Amino acid sequence: MVLRSLLAVALLLCAPLLSANAANAAAPAAKAGPVALACTGYVALTYDDGPNAQFTRPLLSALRSAGARATFFDLGSRVQQQPGLTREVVQAGMWVGNHSWSHPYLTNLGAAAVAKELADTQNAIRNATGQTPTLFRPPYGATNATVQNEARKLGLTQVIWSVDTQDWNGASTDAIVRAATGANAGGIVLMHASYQNTVNAVPRIVQGLAAKNLCPGRIDSSGRVVAP
Protein backbone atom coordinates (compact mmCIF):
# COMPACT_ATOMS: atom_id res chain seq x y z
CA MET A 1 0.00 0.00 0.00
CA VAL A 2 2.77 2.40 0.94
CA LEU A 3 4.69 1.45 -2.20
CA ARG A 4 1.68 2.16 -4.42
CA SER A 5 1.24 5.56 -2.78
CA LEU A 6 4.88 6.48 -3.37
CA LEU A 7 4.64 5.47 -7.03
CA ALA A 8 1.51 7.55 -7.49
CA VAL A 9 3.23 10.64 -6.04
CA ALA A 10 6.26 10.11 -8.28
CA LEU A 11 4.07 9.91 -11.39
CA LEU A 12 2.28 13.10 -10.43
CA LEU A 13 5.58 14.95 -9.98
CA CYS A 14 6.99 13.69 -13.30
CA ALA A 15 3.87 14.34 -15.37
CA PRO A 16 4.66 17.99 -16.29
CA LEU A 17 8.19 17.05 -17.37
CA LEU A 18 6.95 14.14 -19.47
CA SER A 19 4.33 16.36 -21.11
CA ALA A 20 6.91 19.03 -21.93
CA ASN A 21 9.25 16.47 -23.46
CA ALA A 22 6.43 15.00 -25.54
CA ALA A 23 5.47 18.48 -26.79
CA ASN A 24 9.08 19.27 -27.71
CA ALA A 25 9.41 15.99 -29.58
CA ALA A 26 6.24 16.67 -31.52
CA ALA A 27 7.17 20.28 -32.35
CA PRO A 28 8.78 20.83 -35.78
CA ALA A 29 12.48 21.69 -35.82
CA ALA A 30 13.22 25.43 -35.91
CA LYS A 31 14.17 26.68 -39.34
CA ALA A 32 17.75 27.77 -39.76
CA GLY A 33 18.36 31.43 -40.56
CA PRO A 34 19.54 32.50 -43.99
CA VAL A 35 23.05 31.32 -44.82
CA ALA A 36 25.40 33.76 -46.54
CA LEU A 37 26.53 32.56 -49.94
CA ALA A 38 30.22 31.91 -50.32
CA CYS A 39 32.16 33.88 -52.92
CA THR A 40 33.22 31.51 -55.68
CA GLY A 41 34.80 34.34 -57.65
CA TYR A 42 35.44 38.07 -57.71
CA VAL A 43 34.56 40.95 -60.04
CA ALA A 44 36.29 44.33 -59.97
CA LEU A 45 34.02 47.37 -59.90
CA THR A 46 35.97 50.34 -61.29
CA TYR A 47 35.10 54.03 -61.55
CA ASP A 48 36.98 56.45 -63.79
CA ASP A 49 37.43 60.22 -64.06
CA GLY A 50 37.21 61.21 -60.38
CA PRO A 51 37.33 62.72 -57.98
CA ASN A 52 34.00 64.34 -58.73
CA ALA A 53 32.61 66.89 -56.27
CA GLN A 54 29.01 65.98 -57.08
CA PHE A 55 29.12 62.19 -57.32
CA THR A 56 32.15 60.75 -55.51
CA ARG A 57 30.71 61.02 -51.99
CA PRO A 58 27.28 59.55 -52.92
CA LEU A 59 29.11 56.77 -54.75
CA LEU A 60 31.24 56.02 -51.69
CA SER A 61 28.12 55.99 -49.52
CA ALA A 62 26.36 53.56 -51.86
CA LEU A 63 29.37 51.24 -51.95
CA ARG A 64 29.75 51.26 -48.17
CA SER A 65 26.05 50.55 -47.68
CA ALA A 66 26.32 47.59 -50.07
CA GLY A 67 29.43 46.29 -48.31
CA ALA A 68 31.47 46.65 -51.50
CA ARG A 69 34.91 47.99 -52.32
CA ALA A 70 35.98 49.36 -55.68
CA THR A 71 38.89 50.83 -57.62
CA PHE A 72 38.80 54.52 -58.56
CA PHE A 73 40.96 55.52 -61.53
CA ASP A 74 41.46 59.22 -60.85
CA LEU A 75 42.72 62.10 -62.96
CA GLY A 76 45.77 63.86 -61.56
CA SER A 77 44.44 67.34 -62.36
CA ARG A 78 41.27 66.65 -60.39
CA VAL A 79 43.17 65.09 -57.50
CA GLN A 80 45.28 68.22 -57.30
CA GLN A 81 42.11 70.34 -57.14
CA GLN A 82 40.38 68.13 -54.56
CA PRO A 83 42.98 66.22 -52.56
CA GLY A 84 40.66 65.89 -49.56
CA LEU A 85 38.07 64.07 -51.65
CA THR A 86 40.73 61.65 -52.88
CA ARG A 87 41.72 60.98 -49.27
CA GLU A 88 38.10 60.19 -48.48
CA VAL A 89 38.11 57.52 -51.17
CA VAL A 90 41.08 55.79 -49.55
CA GLN A 91 39.70 56.25 -46.04
CA ALA A 92 36.49 54.53 -47.19
CA GLY A 93 38.54 51.44 -48.00
CA MET A 94 38.66 51.91 -51.76
CA TRP A 95 41.70 51.74 -54.04
CA VAL A 96 42.95 54.62 -56.19
CA GLY A 97 44.65 54.12 -59.55
CA ASN A 98 46.24 56.42 -62.13
CA HIS A 99 44.06 57.60 -65.03
CA SER A 100 46.52 60.18 -66.43
CA TRP A 101 46.67 63.88 -65.67
CA SER A 102 44.38 65.39 -68.31
CA HIS A 103 42.60 62.44 -70.02
CA PRO A 104 44.27 62.66 -73.44
CA TYR A 105 44.62 59.94 -76.04
CA LEU A 106 48.03 58.85 -74.79
CA THR A 107 48.67 57.05 -78.07
CA ASN A 108 48.87 60.48 -79.74
CA LEU A 109 51.69 61.58 -77.43
CA GLY A 110 55.42 60.97 -77.45
CA ALA A 111 57.16 59.04 -74.69
CA ALA A 112 58.15 62.15 -72.71
CA ALA A 113 54.60 63.53 -72.71
CA VAL A 114 53.16 60.15 -71.67
CA ALA A 115 55.69 59.92 -68.87
CA LYS A 116 54.71 63.37 -67.60
CA GLU A 117 50.98 62.59 -67.69
CA LEU A 118 51.54 59.51 -65.57
CA ALA A 119 54.27 60.79 -63.26
CA ASP A 120 52.42 64.00 -62.38
CA THR A 121 49.35 61.94 -61.51
CA GLN A 122 51.41 59.58 -59.36
CA ASN A 123 52.74 62.57 -57.44
CA ALA A 124 49.31 64.14 -56.99
CA ILE A 125 47.78 60.94 -55.63
CA ARG A 126 50.79 60.30 -53.38
CA ASN A 127 50.62 63.84 -52.00
CA ALA A 128 46.88 63.54 -51.37
CA THR A 129 46.76 60.05 -49.85
CA GLY A 130 50.28 59.03 -48.85
CA GLN A 131 49.93 56.05 -51.19
CA THR A 132 51.55 55.46 -54.56
CA PRO A 133 49.28 53.83 -57.16
CA THR A 134 50.28 50.54 -58.72
CA LEU A 135 47.44 50.42 -61.27
CA PHE A 136 46.94 52.52 -64.37
CA ARG A 137 44.06 52.81 -66.83
CA PRO A 138 44.71 54.64 -70.10
CA PRO A 139 41.92 57.06 -71.04
CA TYR A 140 39.56 55.56 -73.62
CA GLY A 141 41.48 52.28 -73.23
CA ALA A 142 43.87 53.64 -75.85
CA THR A 143 47.30 52.11 -75.42
CA ASN A 144 50.39 51.04 -77.29
CA ALA A 145 53.92 49.87 -76.60
CA THR A 146 55.10 53.38 -75.68
CA VAL A 147 52.29 53.89 -73.17
CA GLN A 148 52.84 50.50 -71.58
CA ASN A 149 56.59 51.00 -71.40
CA GLU A 150 56.29 54.37 -69.65
CA ALA A 151 53.74 52.91 -67.23
CA ARG A 152 56.08 50.03 -66.38
CA LYS A 153 58.88 52.47 -65.61
CA LEU A 154 56.67 53.92 -62.87
CA GLY A 155 55.74 50.51 -61.49
CA LEU A 156 52.24 50.68 -62.95
CA THR A 157 50.20 47.72 -64.19
CA GLN A 158 47.88 48.59 -67.06
CA VAL A 159 44.21 47.73 -66.43
CA ILE A 160 41.58 47.82 -69.19
CA TRP A 161 38.12 46.24 -68.70
CA SER A 162 36.04 43.26 -69.76
CA VAL A 163 32.60 44.88 -69.34
CA ASP A 164 31.68 48.40 -70.46
CA THR A 165 28.44 49.50 -68.81
CA GLN A 166 28.10 52.44 -71.22
CA ASP A 167 27.24 54.74 -68.33
CA TRP A 168 29.32 57.39 -70.13
CA ASN A 169 26.93 57.04 -73.07
CA GLY A 170 23.75 57.82 -71.13
CA ALA A 171 22.90 54.25 -70.12
CA SER A 172 19.96 53.90 -67.73
CA THR A 173 20.36 52.45 -64.26
CA ASP A 174 18.70 49.24 -65.47
CA ALA A 175 21.13 48.96 -68.38
CA ILE A 176 24.13 49.58 -66.13
CA VAL A 177 22.94 46.88 -63.73
CA ARG A 178 22.37 44.38 -66.56
CA ALA A 179 25.82 44.96 -67.99
CA ALA A 180 27.66 44.84 -64.67
CA THR A 181 25.89 41.75 -63.36
CA GLY A 182 26.65 39.98 -66.62
CA ALA A 183 30.33 39.93 -65.63
CA ASN A 184 31.97 36.58 -64.95
CA ALA A 185 34.53 35.74 -62.27
CA GLY A 186 37.69 37.73 -62.93
CA GLY A 187 35.78 40.39 -64.84
CA ILE A 188 36.55 44.11 -64.65
CA VAL A 189 33.58 46.45 -64.95
CA LEU A 190 34.01 49.96 -66.38
CA MET A 191 31.95 52.73 -64.81
CA HIS A 192 32.49 56.40 -64.04
CA ALA A 193 32.30 58.56 -60.93
CA SER A 194 30.25 61.07 -62.88
CA TYR A 195 26.62 59.95 -63.16
CA GLN A 196 23.62 59.55 -60.87
CA ASN A 197 22.48 56.44 -62.73
CA THR A 198 25.82 54.85 -61.86
CA VAL A 199 25.38 55.67 -58.18
CA ASN A 200 21.82 54.30 -58.23
CA ALA A 201 23.01 51.04 -59.77
CA VAL A 202 25.40 50.09 -56.94
CA PRO A 203 23.10 48.11 -54.60
CA ARG A 204 21.51 46.16 -57.44
CA ILE A 205 24.89 45.36 -58.98
CA VAL A 206 26.18 43.95 -55.71
CA GLN A 207 22.96 41.95 -55.20
CA GLY A 208 23.04 40.64 -58.76
CA LEU A 209 26.62 39.49 -58.44
CA ALA A 210 25.86 37.86 -55.09
CA ALA A 211 23.09 35.85 -56.77
CA LYS A 212 25.88 34.33 -58.91
CA ASN A 213 28.09 33.80 -55.83
CA LEU A 214 30.37 36.59 -57.03
CA CYS A 215 31.71 39.38 -54.83
CA PRO A 216 33.40 42.74 -55.54
CA GLY A 217 37.17 42.22 -55.53
CA ARG A 218 40.54 43.91 -55.76
CA ILE A 219 42.83 44.17 -58.78
CA ASP A 220 46.29 42.98 -57.79
CA SER A 221 49.64 44.14 -59.17
CA SER A 222 49.48 41.55 -61.94
CA GLY A 223 46.05 42.77 -63.09
CA ARG A 224 44.12 39.77 -61.71
CA VAL A 225 40.91 40.20 -59.74
CA VAL A 226 41.29 38.68 -56.28
CA ALA A 227 39.66 38.78 -52.85
CA PRO A 228 39.71 42.25 -51.22
Secondary structure, DSSP 8 states (H G I E B T S, - for coil): -HHHHHHHHHHHHHHHHHHHHHHHHHS------------SEEEEEEEEEE--TTTHHHHHHHHHHTT---EEEE-HHHHHH-HHHHHHHHHTT-EEEE--SS---GGGS-HHHHHHHHHHHHHHHHHHHS----EE--GGG---HHHHHHHHHTT-EE---SEE--GGGT--HHHHHHHHHT--TT-EEEEETT-HHHHHHHHHHHHHHHTTTEEE-EE-TTS-EE--
